[in-house]
């Protein structure tokens, strides 16, 4: 049983070898990319645009989302659960 597990580890290591070499290249590229920084204003604009587009997408597909149960309908809230 132990030999099968050891052989399986070698097989998995051989199968994952190409991905490990790529990850080394990616980490080297990422190290070089961290030397430059993005503008905080650019990040803010990107986040605002993403939120606007997501709101528009939900509004556009509201009927489909309601059919899936992901968006609430026009049900009334029980007064027991409302604050005084």
Secondary structure, 3 states (H helix, E strand, C coil): CHHHHHHHHHHHHHHHHHHHHHHHHHHHHHHHHCCCCCCHHHHHHHHHHHHHHHHHHHHHCHHHHHHHCCCCCCCCCCHHHCCC
